Amino acid sequence: MNKQDCKAPIFAISRLRMGIDGAGITTLVTFMDCPLHCKYCLNDRCHDSVYEADGVTLKKGTELLSPQELYDRVKIDNLYFQVSDGGICFGGGEPTLYEDFIIEFRKLCGNDWKITLETSLNRCSYSTIQRLAPIVDMWIVDIKEMDSHIYEQYTGHRSHILQSLDCLRKLELMNKTTVKVPLIPDFNTEEDVQSSIEELKQMGFHNIEPIRYIKRLSKYSHKKQK
């Protein structure tokens, strides 16, 4: 199968964003699926099934697009991207699950657009990061929490963030990486955030952004409580 015809499930395409997802004017493309189940997930739509019960009909609000189909959809903002040094931000969900799609998309848009990834880097192998390294202009990494116990409590999964950050370091991608360090209500403290920041600095990361999560239970959290 032609790689340009590979399909990816996408649940939102948000145009004309400024200063939110990297430099310039950007379009955010959000993929379905994520390996984490964060308690306050803002995009828990990504955990829904792609198809209806018949296994054929796409659920309302979900599109199955090829790189070419996505490019044809977003190229309307080519001029905005070029004059503002902006481009496409792939999020989700977890965009690193769709590395082939992103690589093929880069071949279509060329080097005039910036490609940014908003990612947790959970279960992201060295080979995936290595393949995406020449493709991605900016990595926005939400680490959740450096402390493995807090990380597992909040996400429901074991942490691999140290290994993933080390991959970025070994590939000399620190200058292309912004690390978000969240204060998570009921899960970590300001002291935990500062501890995470210090650990990141010791690893060589300097673009570090403390953020604050909004306390809201995701649909997944409600299901788990029943």
Order of alpha helices (4+ residues) and beta strands (2+ residues): beta-beta-beta-alpha-alpha-beta-alpha-beta-alpha-beta-alpha-alpha-beta-alpha-beta-alpha
